[in-house]
Amino acid sequence: MAECEVLSACIFFNDKMANMPGTAAGYKRQYCQGDNLQCARYMVLKSLGKPKVPPDLFPNQESRARKIIAEG
């Protein structure tokens, strides 16, 4: 799968993970350069739009993403 089209603008990686490069690299491999459809941030973005993506939502928080989407 190709790199996620929103990676360069993802505030999670550009702001929140700067002091955790090892963790960020793992998340990027799995979610941004792997199956971005499993990324919680991407799920909310595609369902509700960028303004609805919480800045503290981790890519692996799929259940939280589903709740956000359900609440619309």
C-alpha positions as CSV (number, residue, x, y, z in Angstrom):
1,M,0.0,0.0,0.0
2,A,1.2,3.5,-0.8
3,E,2.0,6.1,1.9
4,C,-1.0,7.8,3.4
5,E,-1.9,10.9,1.5
6,V,-2.3,12.9,4.7
7,L,0.9,11.9,6.5
8,S,2.7,15.1,5.7
9,A,-0.1,17.2,7.2
10,C,-0.9,14.8,10.1
11,I,-0.5,16.9,13.3
12,F,-0.2,13.7,15.3
13,F,3.2,12.9,13.8
14,N,4.3,16.5,13.1
15,D,3.5,17.8,16.6
16,K,2.8,15.0,19.1
17,M,5.4,12.4,18.4
18,A,8.5,14.6,18.0
19,N,10.0,13.4,21.3
20,M,9.2,9.7,20.7
21,P,10.9,8.9,17.3
22,G,11.0,5.2,17.8
23,T,7.3,4.9,18.7
24,A,6.5,7.3,15.8
25,A,8.5,5.2,13.4
26,G,6.6,2.0,14.4
27,Y,3.2,3.7,14.0
28,K,4.2,5.1,10.7
29,R,5.3,1.7,9.4
30,Q,2.1,0.1,10.5
31,Y,-0.6,2.7,9.8
32,C,0.9,5.3,7.4
33,Q,2.9,3.1,5.1
34,G,0.9,0.0,5.7
35,D,-2.9,-0.3,6.0
36,N,-4.0,3.3,6.6
37,L,-7.6,2.1,6.6
38,Q,-6.9,0.7,10.1
39,C,-5.6,4.0,11.4
40,A,-8.0,5.6,13.9
41,R,-7.1,9.1,12.8
42,Y,-7.7,8.2,9.1
43,M,-11.0,6.6,9.9
44,V,-12.4,9.7,11.6
45,L,-10.9,12.0,8.9
46,K,-12.6,10.1,6.1
47,S,-15.9,9.7,7.9
48,L,-16.3,13.1,9.5
49,G,-13.6,15.4,8.1
50,K,-10.4,16.9,9.5
51,P,-12.0,19.2,12.1
52,K,-13.4,16.1,13.9
53,V,-10.1,14.3,14.4
54,P,-9.0,14.9,18.0
55,P,-5.3,16.0,18.2
56,D,-4.7,13.3,20.9
57,L,-6.2,10.4,19.0
58,F,-3.5,7.7,18.5
59,P,-3.5,5.6,15.3
60,N,-4.2,2.4,17.3
61,Q,-7.3,3.7,19.1
62,E,-9.8,2.1,16.7
63,S,-12.5,1.7,19.3
64,R,-12.3,5.4,20.2
65,A,-12.5,6.3,16.6
66,R,-15.6,4.2,16.1
67,K,-17.2,5.9,19.0
68,I,-16.4,9.4,17.6
69,I,-17.8,8.4,14.3
70,A,-21.0,7.0,15.8
71,E,-21.5,10.2,17.8
72,G,-21.0,12.1,14.5
